[in-house]
C-alpha cells in the first residue's frame, strides 16, 4: 500500500474483495519509484482503512526521517563502503517506525504485522505493545539469524538488505526471542535481481540492489541453525506453518496436517547433511549468499494440494497450477 493508494478506498476495496492475504506498506523509501513510502498521514489512513475492514496491515518498519538524519552526513562525506550503509540505517529507525505503528494500531484497532525485524530491541517494543492489547504479530528472516554485519563487510553487496544485518550480539539476541516464542513467523523476504544489480555496489554500496536471494535455502538454514542451538523441530516449525496460517484468514486451511486442510506438505529429512551448491539453484538468477554453507537437514519433496511438485532426485515435476485471484 503506497501513500497515494492509501487514500483511495475504491482501489483498496477492489483488492480486498479479491481475497488478498493483506496489505503491505513501507515506512521508508522502498527503492522503487512506484512504491512510495507511507508518511505519518498516509500511515494513519492505511491503519484506519484496515482497522475498519479487519484486514492485516503488514509494515516494513524503518522510519524514513530517522534514516535521513543518519544517512545525510554520511552521504555528504561521499563514503561508498559497506560500513557506510550499516551506519546509515541504525536500529533507531526500526524502533521509531515500530513505535509509530503501535500508536496508530492502538488508535484504530488494526491488525498489524511487522515484517523483517532485525533487532531484539524491536521485538521487545512490539511485545510490550501486545501486552497493552495491540493486535500485532512480527516476523524475522533467516538471514537475520544466519548472517551478521561482519559477513556483510566481507561479502559486500550480496548481503545488502534493509533493515541491514546486525552484529553477532543482535543475532544471538534474536535467537533468544525465537527460543522464548516472542517471534511469531519466519519469512524468506526473497528479493531477486540479476547479479549485475548486486555487482553495481562493488565500488559504491549505495548502487547495489537491496535484498537477499534465499527462498530456496533460508528455511533449511534456519532449521539447521535452530537444531544446532538446541531447539527442536516441534518448537520452531509453527513459525513456518501454523502461526502464519492463523494470522492471515485466507490461509486458514493451511499450516496444520488435519482433515479438511489443503495438502500442502514438505517432506524434510532432519538427519541428512547437505552443502548448498550453485548448480542446485532453482530460482532465476543463480547466485545466493547461502551457497557454500553446510547444513543439517534437507527438503526431500514438496506436495501442493496433494500433488507432488518437487522431488530432490527428479527435480521439478509440475508446471505451476496456482490460481490468479485477480482474474477470479
Secondary structure, DSSP 8 states (H G I E B T S, - for coil): --TTGGG-HHHHHHHHHTT-S-EEEESS--S-TTS----HHHHHHHHHHHHHHT-EEEEE---HHHHHHHHHHHHHTT--SHHHHHHHS-HHHHHHHHHHHHHHHHHHT-EEEEE----HHHHHHHHHHHHTT--EEEEEEHHHHH--HHHHHHHGGGG--SS----HHHHHHHHHHHHTT---EEE--B----HHHHHTTSS-GGGS---B--TTTHHHHHHHHHHHTT--HHHHGGGTTHHHHHHSGGGTT-SS--TTS---EEEEEEEEEEE--GGG--SSS---TTTT-EEEEEEEEEEETTEEEEETTTEE-S------GGG-
